[in-house]
Structure formats: structure tokens, C-alpha cells
Amino acid sequence: MSQGNLSAGLSSLLQKLSELFSARRAPAGYRPGVTLEHLRRNLALARFELSMPGAATVVTDDGSLQLEIVERTESQLLMHVVTTEFVLHVPASREGSARLQLHHGGAIRRSGIHCRQLKGDDALSVRLRTAIEGDRALYAALMPLDFKRLDIELQGRQWSVRLEHVGGSEVVNRMPAFRRYIALSPLQREALFATLGGLRRVLSTF
């Protein structure tokens, strides 16, 4: 290998290591739990308990859903964003391995809900995708829901749903210094719980 190629390879490796280290390190000014406190008031649930800094467990008022909520950080130049990830666990009827990602179709206007298989059993993923797309109540809740990421994963005998919403997040700027919380609207709150309830209903049959 030439000296130039070796230098380029080392530079690329150092860059990847730097990115990995930065991704794991909390951004300057991040205060665990601050965004969750905004969200707690926003959701107005009777049962909202911090389980550790930056994480909470909640139960909907009708008792139908128990969720974990975890803060996630994303660093940018002179600022960072704190998002909240809603996590739902559902027992599976059999062991398996699968991972799907749901997203809206359409570049400008939403044209539907699409499921993309990321890994796992092809037959299981096809059945699950068909069930999700064919559930009219779930579809109706998903279409207006403003989510950034929605992953569904089967590991062993447990399904895990991880939903990162656009709302329930906070933008923190260092220069000039400001913090802005992006609230969940009442309509988004309703769509969020309806979506998670619908996914629990569908996944409980698999």
C-alpha cells in the first residue's frame, strides 16, 4: 500500500472513531430530564414516573398502555436537539427475528403508510406488513401522526416498538443561548396513543 493510501485510510479511520465518540458523548449543555418534564406537563397523565435521568415510565389514564419514554440527543453546530422516544413492549407468541420500519409515502403529500423490512424472517415480515397495512383503525391513526422514526423489532419472544415523534422535543442553542420546547398538540397526542394501541393490538396476534 502506498504512503498516500495509508494516510487516507488512517484519516478515514480516525474520522469514523471521532464520529462514534461524539455520538456516544452527551452534548454540552444537555440536562437530562428537562425535556421529559416539559413532556410530562404536556401529556398530563396521572402516572408519569422518572425511572432514571432522561427516562420515564408512563401509563395511559385508561390503563391500556404502559410505555417507556427515553430522551435522545442529536448534536449540531452550536446546538443540540433532544427528542423523546416512546417504547412499547409486546409479548410474541413465538420466537423469531424481524425488524421493520414504517414511514409515510409521498414526497410532498402523504400518500399512505409503507413498511420496509430491515432484517429477519421474510415470511414473518410480509405477514406483519400486511396486517399493519390492512388495519383500518391503525392506518387512520398513523396517517396524521408526525413521527420521525418508527421501528418494530422482534427479538426472541418480544416485540419492541420505538417511535420518535417530531413533538415532545427541545431545541437547545448555545449562541445565542435559548431553549425551545416543541409541544405535542392534542391531536398528535391522540394519534400517538391510538397508533401505539393499534400496534399493540396487531402485534399481540403474532
C-alpha positions in Angstrom: 0.0 0.0 0.0 1.4 3.4 -0.9 2.0 6.1 1.7 -0.8 8.2 0.3 -3.3 5.4 0.5 -2.2 4.5 4.1 -2.5 8.1 5.1 -6.0 8.4 3.6 -7.0 5.1 5.3 -5.8 6.3 8.7 -7.6 9.6 8.2 -10.8 7.8 7.4 -10.5 5.5 10.4 -9.8 8.5 12.8 -12.8 10.3 11.3 -15.1 7.3 12.0 -13.7 6.9 15.5 -14.3 10.6 16.2 -17.9 10.4 14.9 -18.5 7.3 17.1 -17.1 9.0 20.2 -19.1 12.2 19.5 -22.3 10.2 19.0 -21.9 8.5 22.4 -21.0 11.6 24.3 -23.7 13.9 25.6 -23.7 17.3 24.0 -22.5 20.3 26.1 -25.4 21.9 27.9 -27.6 18.8 27.8 -29.6 18.5 31.1 -31.2 15.0 31.4 -34.8 15.1 32.3 -35.6 18.7 31.4 -37.3 17.8 28.1 -39.2 15.0 29.9 -40.5 17.4 32.4 -42.0 19.5 29.6 -43.4 16.4 28.1 -44.9 15.3 31.5 -46.9 18.5 31.7 -47.7 18.2 28.0 -49.1 14.7 28.3 -51.0 15.4 31.5 -51.0 11.7 32.6 -51.7 10.7 36.1 -48.9 8.1 36.1 -45.6 9.5 34.8 -42.6 8.4 36.8 -38.9 9.1 36.2 -37.0 5.8 36.2 -33.6 7.3 35.7 -32.2 10.6 34.4 -33.6 11.1 30.9 -36.0 8.2 31.1 -39.6 7.6 32.4 -42.3 5.0 32.6 -45.9 6.1 31.9 -49.3 4.5 31.9 -52.3 6.0 30.0 -55.2 7.1 32.1 -57.4 4.2 30.9 -54.6 1.8 31.8 -54.5 0.3 28.3 -50.8 1.2 27.6 -47.6 1.1 29.6 -44.7 2.8 27.9 -41.1 3.8 28.4 -40.0 7.2 27.3 -36.3 7.9 26.7 -34.6 11.1 25.8 -32.3 11.0 22.7 -29.8 13.7 21.8 -28.5 14.9 18.4 -25.6 17.3 18.3 -25.3 20.0 15.7 -23.1 23.1 15.3 -23.5 25.2 18.5 -26.8 23.5 19.3 -28.4 20.2 20.1 -31.8 18.6 19.8 -33.4 16.5 22.5 -36.1 14.1 21.2 -38.3 11.7 23.1 -38.6 8.1 22.0 -41.8 6.2 23.0 -41.1 2.5 23.6 -43.7 -0.2 23.7 -43.1 -3.9 24.5 -45.5 -6.7 23.4 -45.0 -10.4 24.1 -44.7 -12.5 21.0 -46.5 -15.8 20.5 -43.4 -17.5 19.1 -39.7 -16.9 18.8 -38.3 -15.1 15.8 -36.2 -12.3 14.4 -37.5 -9.4 12.3 -37.2 -5.6 12.0 -39.5 -3.3 10.1 -39.5 0.4 9.7 -42.7 2.3 9.0 -42.8 5.6 7.1 -45.2 7.8 5.2 -45.3 7.5 1.4 -45.3 10.6 -0.8 -42.6 13.3 -1.3 -44.9 16.3 -0.7 -48.3 14.9 0.4 -48.7 11.8 2.4 -50.0 9.0 0.2 -50.0 6.1 2.6 -48.1 4.0 5.0 -45.2 1.9 3.9 -43.3 -0.9 5.7 -39.7 -1.5 4.9 -38.0 -4.7 6.1 -34.6 -4.2 7.5 -33.8 -7.7 8.6 -35.2 -11.0 9.7 -37.7 -13.7 8.6 -39.1 -12.7 5.2 -42.4 -14.6 5.7 -43.0 -13.1 9.1 -42.2 -9.6 7.9 -44.6 -10.0 4.9 -47.4 -11.2 7.2 -46.8 -8.3 9.7 -46.7 -5.7 6.9 -49.9 -7.0 5.5 -51.6 -6.9 8.9 -50.4 -3.4 9.7 -51.4 -2.0 6.3 -54.8 -3.8 6.5 -55.8 -2.5 9.9 -58.0 0.5 9.1 -58.0 2.0 12.7 -54.2 1.8 12.9 -53.9 3.3 9.4 -56.2 6.1 10.3 -54.1 6.9 13.4 -50.7 6.6 11.5 -51.6 8.9 8.6 -51.8 12.2 10.6 -49.1 11.2 13.1 -45.9 13.4 12.7 -43.2 10.9 13.5 -39.5 11.0 12.6 -38.8 7.3 13.1 -41.0 4.2 13.8 -39.2 0.8 14.2 -40.8 -2.5 15.0 -38.4 -5.3 16.1 -38.8 -8.9 17.2 -36.1 -10.4 19.4 -36.7 -13.8 20.9 -40.3 -13.7 22.2 -40.7 -10.0 22.5 -41.8 -7.2 20.1 -40.4 -3.7 20.7 -41.9 -0.6 19.1 -39.7 2.5 19.1 -41.5 5.7 18.0 -39.7 9.1 17.8 -42.2 11.9 17.4 -41.5 15.3 16.0 -43.1 16.9 19.0 -42.2 16.3 22.6 -38.7 17.6 21.7 -36.5 20.5 22.6 -34.0 22.6 20.7 -31.1 24.0 22.8 -28.9 26.7 21.3 -25.6 27.9 22.8 -25.1 31.1 20.7 -27.3 32.9 21.1 -28.5 31.0 24.2 -32.1 29.8 24.1 -34.2 26.7 24.6 -37.4 25.9 22.8 -39.8 23.1 23.6 -41.9 21.7 20.7 -45.1 20.5 22.2 -47.4 17.6 21.3 -50.7 19.1 20.2 -53.9 17.4 21.5 -54.5 15.9 18.0 -51.0 14.5 17.9 -51.3 13.2 21.4 -54.5 11.3 20.4 -52.9 10.0 17.2 -49.8 8.8 19.2 -51.7 6.8 21.7 -54.0 5.4 19.1 -51.0 4.3 17.0 -49.3 2.6 19.8 -52.5 1.0 20.9 -53.1 -0.2 17.4 -49.6 -1.7 17.1 -50.0 -3.5 20.4 -53.3 -5.0 19.1 -51.7 -6.2 15.8 -48.5 -7.4 17.4 -50.3 -9.4 20.1 -51.6 -11.7 17.3 -48.0 -12.6 16.2 
